[in-house]
């Protein structure tokens, strides 16, 4: 009788992840892959480095799912992502070449404050990956709390705004899939693997077994550290991972500026 009064337990609000929870090691791998990707794009124009960089997003997506299960305060978790995203946005636009004429419509010489504000606001025409991660976190949060109306509203928003979201709806969906099927590896791996393979065949540039793949095919390699349990014992302050994002962008930007003056 007591169980019937409380209602059935919501199956998508579980307390543990059945995949690799050595997230400090996973984040270090993702950080290294992201740095290789961004330097390969902006400093070396290296396709090989860009392919290595495909490992970063799936690992970050998975770590968001893990964080939603084990975080003691999801609001603070989300707030940290949003804060770092707000700080990083102009550096992201400058360092990775996501600038366009509308950002410079106000002359800095005539109106310094207006020029900076205009640049910042216009830079959100191409948001960084942190927006994708924040949306994925919010989507999982609504699923865990069984706020299905909010879940549907977020899904509609992501679908309609996908052209302005890094990795589009597929990126947010990958985060959600890691969470929804994360309790058991034998259900997670086939679903996530199939989704990522389907994503890869949407592109072109590589061929295997008569199929055409985009660069995203190399993201499948990220499943190896995600599904193989490791026990590195690494203990790293969470702010190291957060501050690395704007830090590496500033570093790339400074190197680009130095190269232009040589």
N, C-alpha and C positions, 0 to 999 in steps of 0.2 A: 504493500500500500504506500509506504513512504517513497519508494522509487517512482511510483506512478504519479505522485503529487509533484515531485521535482521534475518529472519529465525525463525523456530519454537523453542520455549523454550525447553531446554534439561530437561526432566522430572526428571532426577536423580541428578540434582543440586538444592537441596532445602535448605531452610534457617532455618528449625526447625525440631526437633525430637518430635514425638508424644508419646514417652514412658517416663519413669521416667528420669528426667534430674537432679536429686539430686545426682550428681556424687561424691561429697565429701563423702557422706554417703556410696554410693556404693563402693568407693575405700577403705574405712575403712573396710567394710565387706570382700572385696577381700583380703586385706592385712592380716586380722585375719585368713581367711581360708587358705591362702598360708603359713603363719607361722605354723599353726596347721598341715598342710600337710607335710611340710619339717621337722619339729621336730618329727612328727609321723614316718616319714621314717627313719631318721638318729639317733634319740635319744631313741625312745620308741618302734620302730618296731610295730606300732599300725595300724591295718587295718581300724579301726573306724576313726582314725584321718586322714588317707589317703582319706577315703570316704568324710569326711567333706571338705577336701582340693579341691575336684572336683568343688566346687562352685567358686573358684577363677578365673579360666581362662575365663568362659563365661562372668563374670562381667567385667574383664579387656578388653575382646574383645568388649563388648558393649560400654565401656567408650572410646575406640579408635574411634568407629563410631561416638559417640557424639562429641568427640574432633575435628573430621574432619569437622563437620558441624559448630561448634561454634568457633573454633580457628581462631584468627585474622591473624596468621602467621604459616601456615602449615609447612613451611621449618624449622622454629625454633622448632616446635613441633617434627618433625622427627629428627632433630639434637639432641635434648635432649634425645630421646629414644636411638639413636645410641651411644651417649656419655656414657650414663649409661650402655648400653650393653657392650661397649668396656672395661669399668672399672670393671664391675661385672664378666666378663667371667672367669678369673682364680679362683675367689672365688666360683663361681658356680661349677666349675669342682671339686675343692677340698672339698667343704662343702657337696655336694650331691653325692659324690662318682663316678663322671664321669671321672675317670682317667684310663689310660691304659699305657702299657709299652713304647709306642713310645714317651710319654711325658718325659721320664726319660733317653733317649738315650745319652744325653750329661751330663757328670758328673759335678755337681755344684762345687766340689772341684777343678777340673782342669780348668773349664771355667765358672765362675759364670754368666757372661753376656749371653754367648751362651746358658747356661742351662735354664735361665729364659726366653729368647726369644723362645727357642725350646718348652718349656712347654706352653707358651702362644699361640704360633701358633698352636701347636698340640691340644690344648684344644678346638679349634673351630671345631674339628671333631664331637662334640656334643654341639651345641650352646644353649644358654639359651632361655627362652621364649621371651626375648626382641627382638630377631630376628624375631620370628613369628609375634609379634605385629607391628614391623617396616614394615614388608612385607605387612601386612594387611592395615596399614596406607597408604603405597605407592599405593596399589591396589585401595583403595577408592579414593585417590587423582586423579589417572588417569581416574577413572570412572566419578568423578565430573567434570573434565575438558574436558571430551569427547575425551580423547586421547586413542582411542580404540585399536590402534596398540600396544601401550605400555601396555594397559590392557592385551591383548592377550599374549604379550611377558612375562609379569610377571606371568601370569597363567601357561604358559609352563615351566618357570623356577621353580616355586613352585612345579609343578607336578614332574619334573625330579629330584629335590633336596629334595623331601619330606622325604626321609630316614634320612636326616641330619637336619631336621627342627622339633622342638618340636611340637607335635600334628599334624605334617605333613600337607598335603593340607587341611584336614578337619578344622584345626585350623584357617588357613587363610580364608577359605570359610565362616566360622562362622562369622568372623569379617565383611566380605563383605555383608553377608545376613542381619546382624543387620543394616547396613547402607542402603542397597537397599530397604528394606521394613520398615525402621524405621519411616517413616512419619505417619503411621497409625497402631495402635496396632492390629486392627482386621485383617489386612493382615500379619503383622509381626509374631504374636504369632503362627498361624497355620504353617507357613513356617518354622520358626526357631525351634518351638517345634518338628515338624516332622523330621527335619534334625538331631536334637540332639538325638531324640529317635532312629532313624536309626543308628546313630553313636554308641549309647549304645548297640544295639543288635549285633554289630560286635564283641563284647567281650563275655566273659563267667565268671562264678563264682557265678552268682545270677540267680534265676529263678522266674518268675511271670507269671501266666496265661499260663503256658506251653512254655513260651519264655525264652531264655537264654540271660542274660545281663552281660556286663562288669561293672567294677567300675564306668565307665563314666555315668551310669544311674543316679548317684547322682548329676551330673551336672545340671540336669533338675530343681533341687530345686533353682538354681540361677535365674530362670525365675521369681520367686515370687517378689524379690526386683526390678528386672528390669522392670516389667510390672505394678507394683502397685506404683502409684505416692506418693512420700513422700516429705515433706517440712521441713527438719531438720534445715535449715538455717546455717549449718556448713560452716565456712570459714577457710580453711587451705591452707597454702602456698603450691604451686604445688611441690616445691622441697622436701617437707616432703615425698610425695609419691614416687618420683624418688629415693631419697637417702635411703628409707626404704629397697629397694631391695638389694643393696650390703650390707647395714648395717645388715640385718637379716642373710645374708649368713656368714658374718664375725663372728657374734655372735654364730651361730651354729658351725662354724669351731673352734672357741676358746673353746667352751664347749666340743667338740669332743676331742680336744687336751688335755684338762684338765682331761677328763675321762680316757684317755689312760695312763696318768702318775700316776693315783691313784692306 
